[in-house]
Amino acid sequence: MTKKNLLLIALGVILLVIGFICLATGPAENPVSLTIAPLILCLAYLVIIPLGILWKGKKEDKKDVQ
């Protein structure tokens, strides 16, 4: 795992925390807990964390350039 992978996974975890905090705030009819929180959670679970796990950077050729 590279540094970029770890940063993407950390971003996903931060988005999860933000999403659950938004989900827990206010009454059940709160637009933040009804629309924004599920979007943030879906983005984190379905895009950011899998991208962090599956991301492979560019492979550099190990040819000697003179």
Backbone as CSV, one residue per row, in Angstrom:
resi,resn,N_x,N_y,N_z,CA_x,CA_y,CA_z,C_x,C_y,C_z
1,MET,0.845,-1.179,0.000,0.000,0.000,0.000,0.891,1.244,0.000
2,THR,0.500,2.163,-0.816,1.274,3.390,-0.913,0.661,4.470,-0.022
3,LYS,1.325,5.591,-0.004,0.840,6.713,0.791,-0.504,7.215,0.271
4,LYS,-0.687,7.183,-1.049,-1.938,7.628,-1.656,-3.094,6.724,-1.242
5,ASN,-2.837,5.417,-1.160,-3.867,4.484,-0.703,-4.300,4.799,0.722
6,LEU,-3.328,5.011,1.570,-3.639,5.289,2.976,-4.383,6.613,3.136
7,LEU,-4.029,7.599,2.326,-4.730,8.878,2.389,-6.184,8.743,1.938
8,LEU,-6.426,7.951,0.906,-7.796,7.738,0.444,-8.622,6.985,1.488
9,ILE,-8.036,5.990,2.112,-8.749,5.251,3.158,-9.009,6.151,4.356
10,ALA,-8.035,6.971,4.732,-8.239,7.909,5.839,-9.332,8.917,5.508
11,LEU,-9.371,9.399,4.268,-10.438,10.304,3.843,-11.797,9.610,3.937
12,GLY,-11.849,8.343,3.548,-13.085,7.584,3.661,-13.554,7.439,5.097
13,VAL,-12.628,7.188,5.998,-12.984,7.058,7.411,-13.472,8.394,7.968
14,ILE,-12.824,9.472,7.583,-13.262,10.806,8.028,-14.664,11.104,7.495
15,LEU,-14.929,10.753,6.238,-16.266,10.953,5.685,-17.296,10.090,6.395
16,LEU,-16.923,8.886,6.811,-17.837,8.040,7.575,-18.209,8.689,8.901
17,VAL,-17.218,9.223,9.581,-17.483,9.883,10.863,-18.391,11.088,10.657
18,ILE,-18.101,11.895,9.648,-18.940,13.064,9.357,-20.353,12.631,8.994
19,GLY,-20.487,11.576,8.206,-21.794,11.090,7.800,-22.617,10.596,8.976
20,PHE,-21.995,9.862,9.886,-22.732,9.367,11.050,-23.083,10.494,12.017
21,ILE,-22.221,11.495,12.124,-22.550,12.654,12.966,-23.734,13.409,12.375
22,CYS,-23.727,13.599,11.051,-24.863,14.264,10.397,-26.136,13.443,10.549
23,LEU,-26.020,12.139,10.519,-27.179,11.265,10.646,-27.780,11.343,12.047
24,ALA,-26.947,11.574,13.039,-27.413,11.573,14.421,-27.940,12.923,14.886
25,THR,-27.741,13.979,14.119,-28.148,15.301,14.575,-29.604,15.575,14.269
26,GLY,-30.216,16.315,15.146,-31.556,16.839,14.906,-32.658,15.801,14.915
27,PRO,-33.857,16.260,14.673,-35.002,15.341,14.616,-34.967,14.499,13.341
28,ALA,-35.860,13.533,13.256,-35.870,12.614,12.117,-36.240,13.321,10.814
29,GLU,-36.957,14.442,10.898,-37.355,15.158,9.689,-36.312,16.157,9.219
30,ASN,-35.170,16.168,9.846,-34.098,17.089,9.499,-33.564,16.761,8.098
31,PRO,-33.500,17.747,7.183,-33.006,17.451,5.827,-31.562,16.974,5.799
32,VAL,-30.770,17.387,6.779,-29.380,16.936,6.810,-29.328,15.438,7.079
33,SER,-30.142,14.967,8.027,-30.105,13.539,8.348,-30.857,12.697,7.326
34,LEU,-31.731,13.302,6.541,-32.483,12.539,5.545,-31.798,12.469,4.188
35,THR,-31.049,13.495,3.800,-30.483,13.503,2.451,-28.958,13.565,2.432
36,ILE,-28.383,14.484,3.160,-26.939,14.701,3.071,-26.152,13.558,3.708
37,ALA,-26.568,13.122,4.888,-25.845,12.052,5.581,-25.820,10.748,4.779
38,PRO,-26.952,10.279,4.234,-26.864,9.054,3.430,-26.002,9.205,2.176
39,LEU,-26.006,10.382,1.566,-25.145,10.598,0.400,-23.672,10.536,0.780
40,ILE,-23.323,11.148,1.900,-21.931,11.111,2.362,-21.519,9.681,2.688
41,LEU,-22.397,8.943,3.374,-22.078,7.569,3.743,-21.941,6.667,2.515
42,CYS,-22.823,6.821,1.550,-22.720,6.025,0.322,-21.445,6.364,-0.444
43,LEU,-21.108,7.628,-0.506,-19.878,8.040,-1.177,-18.657,7.408,-0.505
44,ALA,-18.647,7.427,0.827,-17.502,6.877,1.548,-17.428,5.360,1.391
45,TYR,-18.577,4.664,1.580,-18.584,3.210,1.533,-18.406,2.647,0.124
46,LEU,-18.984,3.301,-0.867,-19.017,2.719,-2.208,-17.966,3.261,-3.161
47,VAL,-17.374,4.418,-2.843,-16.420,5.011,-3.783,-15.037,5.199,-3.148
48,ILE,-14.962,5.971,-2.082,-13.666,6.395,-1.555,-12.867,5.224,-0.958
49,ILE,-13.481,4.442,-0.072,-12.748,3.346,0.567,-12.368,2.258,-0.441
50,PRO,-13.291,1.797,-1.323,-12.840,0.823,-2.335,-11.762,1.369,-3.266
51,LEU,-11.847,2.648,-3.603,-10.817,3.259,-4.431,-9.475,3.248,-3.709
52,GLY,-9.496,3.514,-2.411,-8.265,3.467,-1.633,-7.674,2.077,-1.541
53,ILE,-8.530,1.061,-1.533,-8.039,-0.311,-1.466,-7.514,-0.774,-2.820
54,LEU,-8.213,-0.423,-3.883,-7.890,-0.953,-5.204,-6.945,-0.096,-6.030
55,TRP,-6.628,1.106,-5.591,-5.815,2.037,-6.375,-4.413,1.476,-6.585
56,LYS,-4.000,1.460,-7.829,-2.622,1.106,-8.154,-2.045,2.261,-8.944
57,GLY,-0.950,2.785,-8.475,-0.319,3.913,-9.142,0.364,3.480,-10.423
58,LYS,0.929,4.444,-11.088,1.643,4.160,-12.323,2.912,3.382,-11.997
59,LYS,3.159,2.373,-12.792,4.397,1.619,-12.629,5.484,2.308,-13.434
60,GLU,6.587,2.556,-12.778,7.696,3.196,-13.463,8.613,2.123,-14.039
61,ASP,9.045,2.356,-15.250,9.983,1.433,-15.869,11.344,1.577,-15.199
62,LYS,11.992,0.454,-15.002,13.303,0.488,-14.347,14.417,0.344,-15.375
63,LYS,14.298,1.103,-16.444,15.323,1.096,-17.483,16.390,2.133,-17.156
64,ASP,17.580,1.788,-17.443,18.681,2.738,-17.224,18.696,3.734,-18.379
65,VAL,18.543,4.984,-18.054,18.586,6.030,-19.058,19.932,6.733,-18.951
66,GLN,20.688,6.747,-20.067,22.008,7.385,-20.024,22.090,8.507,-21.007
